[in-house]
Amino acid sequence: MPYSGLCWSVLAAMLLSWNSFLTLLLCFVGRHVTFALQDVTSDLFGSENYGTVAAFGDFNSDKQTDIFVIREESEMLIFLADLKAPYFKPKVHLTKEVFPPDISISSVVPGDYDGDSQMDVLLTAHPKHTTGPVETTVYIFWGHNQTLNQSARFDLNQTFKDEPLVMDFNGDMIPDIFGVAGESLVVCYLSARKQRWEKALGSNVKMRVPHSNAFIDLNKDFTADLFLTTESNRFETWINKDGNFSQMQPGKAPDEAKKVGQSAFVDFDGNGSQDHLLPVCLDDACQKSAIYLAKPGGTELKWVPVLTDFQMKDSLWGFVPPPDNPAMRELHSPITLHLGDYNLDGFPDALVILRNTTASTQQQQAFLLENVACNNVDCRDAGRMFLVHWEQSDLSAIPRAVVATFFDIYEDGILDMIVLSKVEGKEELIIHALKNNFEVDAYFVKVIVLSGLCSNDCPEKVKPFGVNQPGPYVMYTSVDSNGYLKNASAGQLSQSSHLSLQLPYTVLGLGRSANFLDHLFVGIPRPLGVKDMRKQEWTAIIPNSQLIVIPYPQNDPRSWSAKLYLTPSNIVLLTAIALIGVCVFILVIIGILHWKEKKADDREKRQEAHRFHFDAM
């Protein structure tokens, strides 16, 4: 047949060009990159959108993250995620009657403090209307059967000079409480619901108030270390060796910093190790602000500026300094960076609160800082920098913002935003929820590491899918679309004080590379005397998946299990549409060629028939 070869050649050529067609489609979609936000507050909270968002955690183990809210500084509510609007409903309520009178609740830290694989709730508080040094008291309410036992409040018998750091000091995967009590560094263990106090680190450290202590791996050995902020704006790093913490060379804040904010730790440049970010004010009035990145060098830290330009047209913006009176600090969050990969490009971005220093009226709002490649000589040593999104209309529509953080509202791996604002005439903060309508279909991996105290044999048959666990460390290695090696890392719940608002999971952006993750490493803290790293590796992890890691038993990483849940991507729909379109196009071509071939066959038959009758004559 004259057209058969042509037909199948065209079909083969189109099938071979499928990859090119899909690549062209993705490139077209990639041109439409936006940072649009959508206000979904009413869908999430209805009329209950007030109070101070204090923490996140999966309280009822349904693999949906719940929200812990403080109201009137004397009550705590847990908004449980639901499938019907409003999607977050206040289901668990600790009323003011279960607390001592005249106290102000300052923070909430969910966790499994007694080792029964059920979520408990720790709250810190201090007396109201105090004029002297503020002492912080700790209360714990034990969780049982997806509720809290309000009749058996557990009080620690010592007070702290500041909000404590919740960490796993002895590596038993049960959170401990670390801080300064009296003049000593102490740690409180709560195994079996009995408090046991011990001095910590063998050193008396004068902690800065408010501190930004952290429990995070700082030397890439997959074991969480201890970072302390002390007086005179100095920092101490205690590396975990064999379960013991050993002090390394201390450092200090930049000399030009007059007011120092909260230290934050994140893989800023995507090299697989944690970087130290520090927001500062360069004058006492915070007229000039900056964000620095610490680079080890010699005997002192080398500080590289990654953001110094706070100029927007004719106005100059800067950080909001906390009040000097310690009694007023519960109403004001310290200078804080809330970090998360907003656009899933593999480089974490930040949300900050800035105020207009040149305006006659107080103007204060949240801003998105995008992590971009360095474009000036100041940040050359860092390789990356922050770029302020001044024209983010959805954020600028929220005046007098006081806190802004990332939160995966719809559990789809895309980080949305929650903003708290102050309204004139109202004591309670107003909660705003902004959905991230990022249009480019980038990829991610979402990892949550549990305690590993049990697996399928948990007490009372509970499902330990969401108990917050501080200290685990996650890192992946992969190959990007250009064939270059790519890796990134993150620590889980490394900070717990002063509205750190860290998520109980890590979301690592993969950019637009749909490749499998070559290696995913997970490490957990190790107890005293254990020299081997407690680390496990998984290979060929599918992008756009949520991985729940259960390190059970803790001392045998080869037996750890991981449950994989896939999140459908928009690219699946695009691929299906493109595939259907190509198939229809191919069928049309085949039909046309087949029709032409049939006409040629008919013409040839008529000619053959004509020759037959001619010969017969």
N, C-alpha and C positions, 0 to 999 in steps of 0.2 A: 504494500500500500504506500503511495507516495507521501502521505502526510503523517504516518505513524511515527516515524523517527523524529520528525519535527515536534510532534505533540509531546512525546515523553522527554525530549530534550528541554523543552520549555518548562515542563513540570519539574524536572530535576533541578534546573537552574533556579527556579523560584524557591524550591525547598532549600537549596544550598544558600540562598540569599536571605533566609528567614532571620538568621542572627543579625545580619546587617540591617534588615528592616526594623527589628525590635530595638536595636541600638539607636537607629534614627528616631524612632518613636520616643525613646527615653530622653534623647537629647532635646527633642521638641518640648517634652513635658518639663525638662530641666530649666528651660528658659523662663518658666513662669514660677519663680521662687518668690513667695510672699511671707510676711511675718504677721499675718492677720490674726487678731484675737476676737473672740466672741464672748460676750457676757452671758453666762449661763447660771447666774446666782439663783434666780427664782426656781430653775429646774432642779438645782441641787438642794437648796435649803428651804425653799418656800418663804415663809415669814420668820423663820428661825435663824436668819443670817446675822446674828450679833453675838459678841463675846470675843475672847482671845483664843485663837487657834494655838494650842500648846504642843501637840505631838501627833504622830501618826502611828497606826499599828493595826494589825488584823486581830481584833479582840475576840471575834467568834469563830475564827478559823474557817472562814468560807472562801478564802483566797481573794477577798476584796478588802482593800485597805480602809480602815475606819478613821475618824477624826476625833481628837480629844480637845474639848473646848472648856476654858475657864470663864465663869460668869461672876460678876460682882466681886471678884477676887476672893470669893468664899464658897463657890460651888464648882463642881466639875461634871460635865456631861460627855457621854460618848455617843457620837453620831454614827450609827451603823449604816454601812452601804446597803442599798436596796435596789431592786430591779424596777421599781415603779417610782414615778416622780411624787414628791421630791426624793431624789436619789440618796440623800443622807438624812436620817431621822434620829432625833435624840431618844435613845432607847434605855440607856443606863444613866442614872442620875445620882451623884453624891451631893446631897443637900448640905446646907450650912450647919444643920443640926448634928451632923456626924463629926464635925471639927470643933476644936476648942473655940471659944468666943474671941473676937477681936484679933483675928489673924488674917493675913493676906497670902493667898496662894500665888506662888511665883512661877512654878514650873510643874510639868507632868512628864514622867518617864515610864512608859509601859515596859514590862519585861517579866521573865519568869524567875522570881527571886527565891523561890523555895524548891525549885527543881522538879515540879510535878507536871511540867509541860503544858501548864495552863497560864494564861496571861494574868499577871498581877499589875497593880498600878501604884507607882511611887509618886508622891507629891511633896514638894518643898514649900515651906511657908515661913513667915516671920511676923512678929507683932506689928500691929498697926500703930501709926502715930508715934513711932519711936524717934528719939533725937540723938541717941548714942550709937555705938557700933551695932550693926544689924546682925543678929544671930539667926541662922537658918535651921529650922526644925524639919525633920523628915518623917512623913507618915506613909504607911503601906497598907493597902487594902488587897486581901488575897482573893484571887480569882477562883471560881468554882462553877463548872457547868455553864459557861458563857455568861456569868454574872459576877458581881462583887459582893463579898461578905461584909456588909456595912456595920454589922453589930460587933465585929472583932477587929477594930482598928489597931494596927501594930505601930507603936511609936519607938523610934530609936532613942536610947537614953543619953545620947550626947548630941550637942548641936555643933553646926559647922559655921565657919566665918564667912562662907559664901556658898552658893549652890554647889553640891558635890558633883563629881564626875562619876557616872555609872560605867563601869568597865569590868573586865574579867581578869582580876589581878592574879589569881592563882591557877588559871588555865583549866578550870573544871567545867566551863561552859555554863556556869550560873553567875549572873551579874552580881558584882560587888560594888560597894559604895566607898569612893575615895575622896578625901578632902582634908582640910585643916580643921582640927578640933583642938581648942585651947591654943597651945603653941607648937603642936606636933602634927606632922603628916600621919594620917591614920587611914586604915581600910577596915570596913565592916563587912564581915561575912554573914550570910543569912541562911545557910544550909539548915534544913529541917525546922525553919522558922524560929531559930534561936540566934540571937546576935552575938557575934564574937569579934572583939575589937583588937587590932594589932597595929603597932607602929609600922610605918611604911618607909622604905628606901633607906632607913638608918640615917636620915638627915632631916633637920628642921628647915623648912623652906618658907620664906615669907611670900605668900602668894599674892599676886595682883588681884584687885577687886575692881571690876568684874574680871574673872580669869577666862581664858579660852583654852584650858587644858584639853588634850586629845589623846586617844588611844588608837594609834594608827601605825602601820608598818612603814618605817622610815629608811630601812636598809635593804629592802627587796629580798628578805628571807622568809616571807609569808607568815611572819609572827609579829603580832601587834606590839609596838613599842609605846613608850610614854613620853609625851611632850608637855612641859609645864611652862606657864607664864608667871614670872615672879616680879617682885617690885623693881623699880628703876628700869622698867621696860626691858627686862632681860628674859632670855629663854633657856630652858634646860631640856636636854634630850637624854632620855634613859633608854638604852637599847636592851631588849630582852635577850639574854644569853643563858641558855639552859634553864629557862624559867626564872632566872634572876635578872633584875634590872641594874645595868651598869651605866654610870653617868659618862657622857661624852663631853667634848669641848662645848661649853655654853656659848651662847651668842647674845646679841642685843639688837634692838630696833635701830633703824637709821638715825643718825645723829640729828638730822634736820626735822625729825618727827616731834611735834609738840604734844599731840594727842594720838594715842595708839589704839586702834580698834581690835576686833577679835581675829586671831589667827585662823586661817582656813587651810585645809589640805585637800589637794586635788591633783590629778595628773594633767597639769596645765598644757604641756607641750606634746603629749601623746607619746612619751618615750617609755612608758611602763613603770615609772617610779613617781612617788608622791612629791609634789612641790608645795612649798610654804608661801601662801599669799597673805599679805598684810595691808589692810587699809589704814591710812593715817591722815591726820591733819597737819599741815606744815606751819600753822600758826594757832594761837590759843582760841581764836574765834572761828576756826575752820573756814576762813575765807579761801584758803588754798588747800586742796586735797590731792591725794595720790594713792595709787595701789602699787605695792612693791612685790617682787618675786625674789625669794632668797636663793642664792647660789653659793654652795660651799666654796671657800677659797682661803687657804692659809689658816690662821688662827681665829679669824672672825668671818662672819657671814658677809657675803657680797650681795648688796641689794640692787636689783635691776628694776627700774620703773616700767610698769606695763600699762599704766594709765596716768597721765598728768593733765590732759586737756579736758577741762570741765566747762569750757566756754560754749554757750549756745547763743549764737547771734550776738545780741547786745547784753546778755545776762551771763553772770558767772554763778555756777552751782557748786555745791560742796556737801560733804557728809554732815549729818546731824549729830552734834556732840551730845553725850549724855549729861544730865545735870550733875553738879558737883556734890549735891546733898545725897548721900547714900539712901536715905529714907524715901527718895522720890524715884529711885531707879526701877522699881517694879512697873512704873508707868511708861518707861522708855526703854526700848531695846538698845544695847550698845551698838557701835558702828560694826555692822556685820555684812559679810558677803554670803548670800544664799546661792549655792552653786548647783548647776545641772546642765545637761547637754540639750539645749532648747531645740536646735536644728539637726541633731543626730549626726553631726559631721565628724564625731570622734574627739572633739575639743570642747571641754565644759565651758559654759557661759555663766553669767552671774546676774542676780537681781539685787539692786541696792536702793536705798532711800536717800534722796538728795534734797537739799533745800536751795532756794534761790537766794544767794547772799547779797544781791544788788537790788532786790525788790523792796519796796516800802512796806508791803504787807507780807505776812508769812506765807510763803508758797513752798509746798513740800509734796513730793510725789515719788512714785517708784519708777525706776528706769531699768531697761534691759541692757546689759553689757555683753556684746558678742565677742567671742574669742576668734580673732583673725590673725593672719600672718603679719609680722612686724613690718611697718613701712617707714620707720625713722631710726636714727642712729641710737636713740636712748635705749630702745628695747632690743637692740641687735643681739646682745648676749642671751636673751630669752628666746628669741626666734618667733615669739607670738606676742600679742598685745590685746587689750580690751578696746572695743569701739562702742561708744555710747549711742544708742538708738534714741535720738532726741525727738523724733517725729512719730513716736508710737502713740497714736491717738487714743487707743483703748486704755492705756495706762494713764495718760494725761487727763482722762475724763474722771479719774478718781482723785479728788483733792485731799490734802492732809493725810496722805498715806503714812503709816508708821512701820509696817512690816510687809515684806513681799517675799514669797518663796515658791518653789516649784512643787508640783504634785500631779501625779498621773490620775486624773479624775476618772477616766473611762477604762483604766487598766488595759490600754492598747499600746503601751510602750512610748507614747508621745507625752512629754512633760508639759502640763498646763500650769496655770498660775493661780495662787491664792493671795489676795492683797487685803490687809487690814487697814482701815482708815478711821480717823477720828472725826466725829460730826459735832458741830457746835450745839451745845445744850444737852448732849447725851453723854453719859458716863461710859457706856459700853462701846467697844469698837465694833464697826460694821464689817462684815465678811463679804468680800467680792470674789467670785470665781470666774476665771477667764479661760475659755477653751482655746487651745493652740490649734489653729487651722493651717498649720504648715503644709503647703501644697505639694512640695517635692516628696516623693515616696522614698525616704531614706530608710536604712535598716538599723536594727538594734539587737541587743541581747539583754534580757532582764534577769537578774540573778538575786535570789534570796537564800541565805544560808541559815539554817535552823540550829538549834542547840545540839542535836544528836544525842540527847539523853535517852531517847527511845525512838523506835521506828514504827513497827506495826503492833507493838505490845505495850502501848502507853497506858498509864493508870487511867481507870474508868473509861477506857476505849476512846480517849480524846484524839483528835487529829491535829498534830502539832505543825500546822501549815503556816502559822503566822506569828509565832511568839518572837518579839524583837530580841535580837542577839547582837551585842556589841563585840567588835574585834575581828570578825572574819575579813579576809582579804581576797580580792578577785582580780585576775589578770588574764587577758587573751592575746593571742598572736594570730594574725591572718595576713592575707595578701590583698592589696587594694586593686582597683580596676586597671591600674597601670603596671601591676606586677611588682610593686614595692612592698616590702615587709612592713606591717602595721601592727602596733600593739597599744594597749591602754590598760590602766589599772584603777581600782577604786577600793576604798575601805568601807565597811558597813558599820553605820552608827558609831562613828569615831568621837563625836561630841554630843553632850546631852544637856548642857547648861545654857541659861540666858537665851531661850527661844532659838536654839540652833536649828530646830525644825528639820532635822535630817530624816530622810525616808528610810523605812525598814528594809529596803532593797536597793540594789544598784542598777541603774540603766546606763549601759555603755553604747554609745552611738558607733555605727559602723560605716557611716557615709552612704554612698550610693553603690557600694560594692555588694553584690548579692552572693559573694563566695561564702562557702562554709567557713566557720572558724576552725583554723587548723588545730589550735590547742586552747583550752580553757582551764586555768589553774585556780584552785580554791585552797586557801590555807586558813587554819584556825589557831588561836593561842595555845601554847604548850605549858604544861604544869612544871613545877620545880623539879629539876634534875633530869628532865627529858631533853636530850641533845638533838634528836632527829626532828626534822620539820614534820608537822602534821599537815601534809599537803597532798592533794590528789589532782589528777589531770584527766580531762575528757577531750576527745578528739571529734572532729567533724560535726560540730554543733550547728544546727540549722539557724540561719538568721531569722529575726522577728519571732523569737521564741522566749518563753519564760522558763527559767530553770530553777527548780526548788531542790536545793542540795541538803541532804540529811546525813551529816557526818557521824554515822553510827556503825560500829562502835568507834569512839573517838580515836583510839590508839591504833586502829587498823585502817588506814586510808584506802587500801585496796577494796575494802568492803563497803565503802561509802556508796550511797545510792543517790541518783538524781532523777527527778520527775520532770519531763519536758512537756510544756504546753505551748502550742503554736498560736500565734496571733496573725490572722489573715492580713495580707498586705494589699494596698490599693493596686500594686503592680500585678496582682493576680487577675483583677478585673481588666486592666489594660491589656495584659497578655491574652486573655480570653477573647476580648474584642478584636485585637489585632489578628489572632489566629483564625477566628471565624471569618474576618474580612479577607484574609489571604486565601482561605479555603474557598470562599464564594468566588473570588476573582479567578482562582485556578479552574474551578468548575465552569465558569463562563468561557474561559479560553479553550478548555477542553471541548465544551459544547460547540463552540464556533468551528474549531478545527475538525471535530467529528462531522458537523454538518457539511463543511466544505469537502471532506473526504467522501462522504456519502454521495454528494452531487457528482464528484469526479467518478465514483464507481458507477453511478447510473449512466453517465455520459459514455463511459468506456463500454458498458454492456450494450448500449444502443449501437455504438460503432461496431461492436463484435457481431451483433445481430444483423446489422446491415451487410457486413462482409459475408456472412453465411448465406444470405439470400442471393447475393451477387454471384457467388460461386455456384449455387444451385442452378442458376440460369445458364 
